Amino acid sequence: MKYRPFGKLDWQASALGFGCMRLPTLGDDSGAIDETLAVPMLHRAIDAGVNYIDTAWAYHREQSEVFVGKALSGGYRERVHLATKLPSWLITTRADMDRFLDTQLERLQTDHLDFYLLHTLNARFWQNYKDLNVFDWAERKMAEGKFRYLGFSFHDTYEVFEDILNGYDNWTFCQIQYNYMDINYQAGQKGLHAAADKGLAVIVMEPLRGGRLAKNPPPPAVAQVFARSNRDWTPANWALQWVWNQPEVSLLLSGMSTMEQVEQNLVSADNSNPGSLTREDLAVIDQARQARESLAPVPCTHCEYCLPCPSGVAIPSVFEIYNTALMYDERQRGQNAYKNDIPDENKADCCVECGTCETLCPQHIEIIAWLKKSHAYLTQTGE
Ligand SMILES: NC(=O)c1ccc[n+]([C@@H]2O[C@H](COP(=O)([O-])OP(=O)(O)OC[C@H]3O[C@@H](n4cnc5c(N)ncnc54)[C@H](OP(=O)(O)O)[C@@H]3O)[C@@H](O)[C@H]2O)c1
């Protein structure tokens, strides 16, 4: 295993951390973790040198922490740094914070956590935590020995990220979504550098974009790019090595769901080194990114000039779901996102073809026509 500096701490983190959000399950019930598979996977990773385990209140319908507690008993707890997260969306009082933390310690069968994160910070949760003075609470809990270091995981715009970074002086670390497709998404590369410059350890989550970048074979346009390189790497290894190549990254978390993935990612981690990718390798990744982006048909950049739509259509969000579904060949997932994430009054079929949006779009996108195509693709079966 390779180890890397962890911000300002006098401790080195394993390049690969184990994310306990995508463990194998018995059937489709995410709450039914298949312990006969998952325990050996976690133990194998730790035996091979993984020393950072990430879980959260909500993962696997609240069963991940319980599982981790069991799996780490019998000597494994002492060999790792354990992280879990305060479920930000459930916090309305400081008493809530006490209650969740105490229950988490119980579920995890430990008297302390090494790392505690404010989970999935966005502008709204951040404001709520500031109103509740979470820092004062956290400092008390750290003084009591309930957890050692405070950090946050993040899902919002770069501007919000910067605000959070500068809003508290004692962050030890942060966790951001980052992979070769998400350089300019959420915190992105700018956020990675800003956090590292302030001395925070940066943990990368979703390095494979939740598995999408690991599909093997990848779409033909991407497969051709990888085939032209002189490396015999899997799509997963390309994506992971790209993250590890960056010295600002302390570790990456992978949510491994099979033993085979654990074994492969352990080998990848062993072969990782900051700055080890060649110029040719980086060009391959750039081309793979472009090849994937070329599969997205609507050239929407999310500038939102088209908003507000007089009929309420969430134009950029509809296009994002449509583009993503086509880019990763995931129609069903796109249909679920469209159904669940876009309220009916904001769906594309609310368009009355007034054309206001088309006069405002700097990309000159034929929005009306694309909205019709998006709605059909995201609601109908077949072509
Ligand atoms: N806001 C937050 O705090 C937050 C949000 C997201 C994630 N996280 C944490 O970050 C961790 C990492 O994120 P992630 O799980 O999305 O990571 P990821 O590495 O992007 O995706 C994991 C998925 O990639 C696939 N995979 C992994 N290794 C592979 C390999 N060698 N070959 C082929 N496929 C492979 C598997 O998909 P299949 O199962 O489809 O095979 C696996 O479930 C999570 O587990 C969680 O602990 C935190």
Ligand as a Chemical Component Dictionary entry (heavy atoms), coordinates in Angstrom:
data_LIG
# 
_chem_comp.id                   LIG 
_chem_comp.type                 NON-POLYMER 
_chem_comp.pdbx_formal_charge   0 
_chem_comp.three_letter_code    LIG 
# 
loop_
_chem_comp_atom.comp_id 
_chem_comp_atom.atom_id 
_chem_comp_atom.alt_atom_id 
_chem_comp_atom.type_symbol 
_chem_comp_atom.charge 
_chem_comp_atom.model_Cartn_x 
_chem_comp_atom.model_Cartn_y 
_chem_comp_atom.model_Cartn_z 
_chem_comp_atom.pdbx_ordinal 
LIG N1  N1  N 0  -21.629 13.210 0.353   1  
LIG C1  C1  C 0  -20.903 12.219 0.762   2  
LIG O1  O1  O 0  -20.439 12.244 1.837   3  
LIG C2  C2  C 0  -20.635 11.043 -0.125  4  
LIG C3  C3  C 0  -21.227 10.930 -1.374  5  
LIG C4  C4  C 0  -20.849 9.883  -2.171  6  
LIG C5  C5  C 0  -19.914 8.982  -1.705  7  
LIG N2  N2  N 1  -19.367 9.086  -0.480  8  
LIG C6  C6  C 0  -18.363 8.123  0.056   9  
LIG O2  O2  O 0  -17.353 7.984  -0.910  10 
LIG C7  C7  C 0  -17.227 6.597  -1.242  11 
LIG C8  C8  C 0  -16.742 6.499  -2.656  12 
LIG O3  O3  O 0  -17.725 6.955  -3.574  13 
LIG P1  P1  P 0  -18.282 5.931  -4.616  14 
LIG O4  O4  O 0  -18.717 4.696  -3.909  15 
LIG O5  O5  O -1 -19.247 6.666  -5.454  16 
LIG O6  O6  O 0  -16.930 5.577  -5.425  17 
LIG P2  P2  P 0  -16.673 5.169  -6.904  18 
LIG O7  O7  O 0  -15.351 4.493  -6.844  19 
LIG O8  O8  O 0  -16.831 6.318  -7.816  20 
LIG O9  O9  O 0  -17.808 4.129  -7.293  21 
LIG C9  C9  C 0  -17.885 2.884  -6.679  22 
LIG C10 C10 C 0  -18.443 1.898  -7.673  23 
LIG O10 O10 O 0  -17.523 1.767  -8.744  24 
LIG C11 C11 C 0  -17.478 0.431  -9.189  25 
LIG N3  N3  N 0  -16.092 -0.053 -9.006  26 
LIG C12 C12 C 0  -15.234 0.139  -7.978  27 
LIG N4  N4  N 0  -14.051 -0.423 -8.236  28 
LIG C13 C13 C 0  -14.141 -0.997 -9.465  29 
LIG C14 C14 C 0  -13.257 -1.741 -10.281 30 
LIG N5  N5  N 0  -11.999 -2.009 -9.912  31 
LIG N6  N6  N 0  -13.710 -2.187 -11.481 32 
LIG C15 C15 C 0  -14.970 -1.931 -11.898 33 
LIG N7  N7  N 0  -15.858 -1.234 -11.157 34 
LIG C16 C16 C 0  -15.447 -0.767 -9.956  35 
LIG C17 C17 C 0  -18.498 -0.331 -8.386  36 
LIG O11 O11 O 0  -19.722 -0.255 -9.117  37 
LIG P3  P3  P 0  -20.709 -1.504 -9.265  38 
LIG O12 O12 O 0  -21.214 -1.766 -7.899  39 
LIG O13 O13 O 0  -21.743 -0.990 -10.219 40 
LIG O14 O14 O 0  -19.880 -2.623 -9.801  41 
LIG C18 C18 C 0  -18.614 0.491  -7.124  42 
LIG O15 O15 O 0  -19.841 0.324  -6.495  43 
LIG C19 C19 C 0  -18.612 6.014  -0.982  44 
LIG O16 O16 O 0  -18.577 4.630  -0.854  45 
LIG C20 C20 C 0  -18.943 6.741  0.305   46 
LIG O17 O17 O 0  -18.285 6.124  1.391   47 
LIG C21 C21 C 0  -19.699 10.121 0.292   48 
# 
loop_
_chem_comp_bond.comp_id 
_chem_comp_bond.atom_id_1 
_chem_comp_bond.atom_id_2 
_chem_comp_bond.value_order 
_chem_comp_bond.pdbx_ordinal 
LIG N1  C1  SING 1  
LIG C1  O1  DOUB 2  
LIG C1  C2  SING 3  
LIG C2  C3  SING 4  
LIG C2  C21 DOUB 5  
LIG C3  C4  DOUB 6  
LIG C4  C5  SING 7  
LIG C5  N2  DOUB 8  
LIG N2  C6  SING 9  
LIG N2  C21 SING 10 
LIG C6  O2  SING 11 
LIG C6  C20 SING 12 
LIG O2  C7  SING 13 
LIG C7  C8  SING 14 
LIG C7  C19 SING 15 
LIG C8  O3  SING 16 
LIG O3  P1  SING 17 
LIG P1  O4  DOUB 18 
LIG P1  O5  SING 19 
LIG P1  O6  SING 20 
LIG O6  P2  SING 21 
LIG P2  O7  DOUB 22 
LIG P2  O8  SING 23 
LIG P2  O9  SING 24 
LIG O9  C9  SING 25 
LIG C9  C10 SING 26 
LIG C10 O10 SING 27 
LIG C10 C18 SING 28 
LIG O10 C11 SING 29 
LIG C11 N3  SING 30 
LIG C11 C17 SING 31 
LIG N3  C12 SING 32 
LIG N3  C16 SING 33 
LIG C12 N4  DOUB 34 
LIG N4  C13 SING 35 
LIG C13 C14 SING 36 
LIG C13 C16 DOUB 37 
LIG C14 N5  SING 38 
LIG C14 N6  DOUB 39 
LIG N6  C15 SING 40 
LIG C15 N7  DOUB 41 
LIG N7  C16 SING 42 
LIG C17 O11 SING 43 
LIG C17 C18 SING 44 
LIG O11 P3  SING 45 
LIG P3  O12 DOUB 46 
LIG P3  O13 SING 47 
LIG P3  O14 SING 48 
LIG C18 O15 SING 49 
LIG C19 O16 SING 50 
LIG C19 C20 SING 51 
LIG C20 O17 SING 52 
# 
